[in-house]
Amino acid sequence: MSSITQPKPNTSNKRSSFKQKPTAKPKAAQPKTKIDAIIASLRSSKGATIPDLMELTGWQSHSVRGALAGAIRKRGYAISSTKISTGRVYRAEVSK
């Protein structure tokens, strides 16, 4: 007859190879996409200029204007602009 050997319990002081992920601290709500970042900037009380949005996203001016005219309006925001001495300031409000 053959005897079946039982595995010996691990009595070493080594930690198991399973590592738990450290619990992450909740971060402040950050925009998930560049369009969300643009919307957040436009919804601020002072609004944003095209150069501000270009710096925020890394896009060229025609891409920023396209986002204002397309993607942001499709999300239900009305874009308004005000002429000031240094250019135009754009703001976004929820459309009715």
C-alpha positions as CSV (number, residue, x, y, z in Angstrom):
1,M,0.0,0.0,0.0
2,S,1.2,3.4,-0.8
3,S,0.7,6.1,1.7
4,I,-0.6,9.6,0.6
5,T,1.3,12.4,2.2
6,Q,-0.4,15.5,3.3
7,P,1.2,18.8,2.4
8,K,2.9,20.5,5.4
9,P,1.3,23.8,6.5
10,N,3.4,26.8,5.7
11,T,4.9,27.8,9.0
12,S,7.4,30.3,7.7
13,N,7.2,34.0,8.5
14,K,6.9,35.0,4.8
15,R,3.9,36.8,3.7
16,S,1.7,35.1,1.2
17,S,2.2,36.1,-2.5
18,F,-1.3,37.6,-2.6
19,K,-1.1,41.3,-2.1
20,Q,-4.1,43.5,-1.5
21,K,-4.4,46.7,-3.4
22,P,-4.0,49.7,-1.1
23,T,-7.2,51.6,-0.6
24,A,-7.2,54.7,-2.8
25,K,-8.2,58.0,-1.3
26,P,-11.2,59.6,-3.1
27,K,-9.9,62.3,-5.4
28,A,-11.7,65.5,-6.2
29,A,-14.0,65.1,-9.2
30,Q,-11.8,65.6,-12.2
31,P,-13.0,65.9,-15.7
32,K,-12.8,62.5,-17.5
33,T,-12.4,63.9,-21.0
34,K,-11.1,67.0,-22.6
35,I,-14.6,68.0,-23.6
36,D,-15.6,67.7,-19.9
37,A,-12.7,69.9,-19.0
38,I,-13.8,72.5,-21.6
39,I,-17.4,72.4,-20.2
40,A,-16.1,72.9,-16.6
41,S,-14.0,75.9,-17.8
42,L,-16.9,77.4,-19.7
43,R,-19.3,77.0,-16.8
44,S,-17.0,78.8,-14.4
45,S,-18.1,82.3,-13.5
46,K,-15.4,84.1,-15.6
47,G,-15.8,81.8,-18.7
48,A,-12.9,81.0,-21.0
49,T,-11.3,82.4,-24.1
50,I,-10.1,80.3,-27.1
51,P,-6.4,80.6,-26.0
52,D,-7.4,79.4,-22.5
53,L,-9.2,76.4,-24.0
54,M,-6.2,75.7,-26.3
55,E,-3.8,75.6,-23.4
56,L,-6.2,73.4,-21.4
57,T,-6.6,70.8,-24.1
58,G,-3.5,71.1,-26.2
59,W,-5.7,71.5,-29.3
60,Q,-5.5,74.1,-32.1
61,S,-8.0,76.9,-32.3
62,H,-10.1,75.3,-35.0
63,S,-10.5,72.2,-33.0
64,V,-11.6,74.1,-29.9
65,R,-14.1,76.1,-32.0
66,G,-15.4,72.8,-33.5
67,A,-15.9,71.4,-30.0
68,L,-17.8,74.4,-29.0
69,A,-20.1,74.2,-32.1
70,G,-20.5,70.5,-32.1
71,A,-19.8,68.2,-29.1
72,I,-20.7,70.7,-26.4
73,R,-24.0,71.8,-28.0
74,K,-24.9,68.1,-28.5
75,R,-24.6,67.7,-24.8
76,G,-27.3,70.3,-24.2
77,Y,-25.3,73.4,-23.5
78,A,-25.9,76.8,-25.0
79,I,-22.7,78.7,-25.8
80,S,-22.7,82.5,-25.4
81,S,-19.8,84.8,-26.1
82,T,-19.0,88.3,-25.0
83,K,-16.6,90.7,-26.7
84,I,-14.0,92.2,-24.4
85,S,-11.0,94.3,-25.1
86,T,-8.7,91.3,-25.2
87,G,-10.9,89.0,-27.3
88,R,-14.0,86.9,-26.7
89,V,-15.0,85.2,-23.5
90,Y,-17.2,82.1,-24.0
91,R,-19.6,80.7,-21.4
92,A,-21.8,77.6,-21.4
93,E,-25.3,77.3,-19.8
94,V,-27.6,74.4,-19.8
95,S,-30.1,74.8,-22.7
96,K,-33.8,74.8,-21.8
